[in-house]
Amino acid sequence: MSSTWHILGAGSLGSLWACRLARAGKAVRMILRDEQRLAAYQAVGGLTLHEQDHSSLFAIPGETHDAPGPIHRLLVACKAYDAAPAVARLAPRLAEGAELVLLQ
C-alpha cells in the first residue's frame, strides 16, 4: 500500500494537516476542486504554515480529482455537507482497502 496521504479540502484544516504531515516526512498530495484552483495553488508554490513568528513554505504537489493513480490514504477535510459528493467523485481512484479519515 502506498504511504502517500491525499488531502481533499484545501481550507484551513486540510492545509494544516497537509503541512504537518509533510513536515513529519510523509508523502502528501493536495486534491484541489478544479483546474483553476489547481493553477492558483501551483502559482503560489504550495502551502505556507504560519506558527508564532515563523513561516514555512511546503511545496506539496497538487492535483484534481481526475488525476491518474490510485488513492490509498485519503484525509477528507471539507465541509460535512460536501464530504459524500466529494468522495464519490474520487471513488474511481480509491484502491481496494483504501483508508479514509474524515475531519469535519
N, C-alpha and C positions, 0 to 999 in steps of 0.2 A: 504494500500500500504506500502511496506517495505521502510524504510528510508535509507537503505544501498546504498551507492554510489559504483558502479562498475566502475573502471577506465581501459579503454582499451588504452594501449600505455604507456610503462614504460620508455619513454625517459625523457628529462628534463621537459617538460611541464606537462606531466601526473604525474610524480613523485612530482613535486612542488604542484600541486593541491591535490594529494593524501595526502601529508604531511599536507598541510594547512587544509584540511577537517578533518583529524584525530586530529590535534591539537585543532580544534574547537569542538571536541567531537562527530563528526559524525562517523557512521559505514562506513568503507571503505574496499573494496577488489580490489586487482590488478588482471587484467587478462593478463597473460603472453602468449607469442606466442606459446610455446610448452613445453613439459616436461623437456627438457634440460635447457631452460631458467628459468622455474619454480624452478628446483633444485638449480641452481646457485643463484637465488633470495633468496630462503629459507636458503641457506648456509651462506649468509651474515646477515641474521636475519631481513631483511626488508629494509627500505629506510632511508638514512641519509640526513637530511636537514642542510645545512651549511648557516648560516646567520651571517655576520660580523665575530666576533671572537668566535662564539658559534656553536656547532654541536649537533643535536638531532637525536636519532635513533627512528624510528617509526616502530614497529613490525606489519605492515599491512599484513593481510593474503593474500596469492596469490593463484591463480588457473589458469587453462587453459580454453579455450572456451567451452570445452565439460564437464565441471564440472556440477554436478546436481544443480537444484534450479533455480527459475525464477530470471530475472533481471528486476527491476522496475525503476531504475535510472542508466543511463549509460553516462559517460563522455568519449567521443571519442577524444583522444589526439594523434592520429597517423598522418602520412603524408597524405595530401589530396588525393593523388592517391591511397592510401591503405584503405581509410575510407570505401568505399562501400563494397569491398570484405570482410573486417574485420567485419563489422556489419552484413553482410549476413551470415557469419559463426555463429554469435550469435543469428540469427533470431529465431531458435527453443526455445531459452531460454527467449526471450523478452516477458514479461507479457503484456496482453491487457492493453492499455493505458500507456505503459512504456514511461518515459521521457528520451529523448536523447539530450545531449548537445554536439555540435560539436566544437572542438577547433583546427582549422587547421591554 
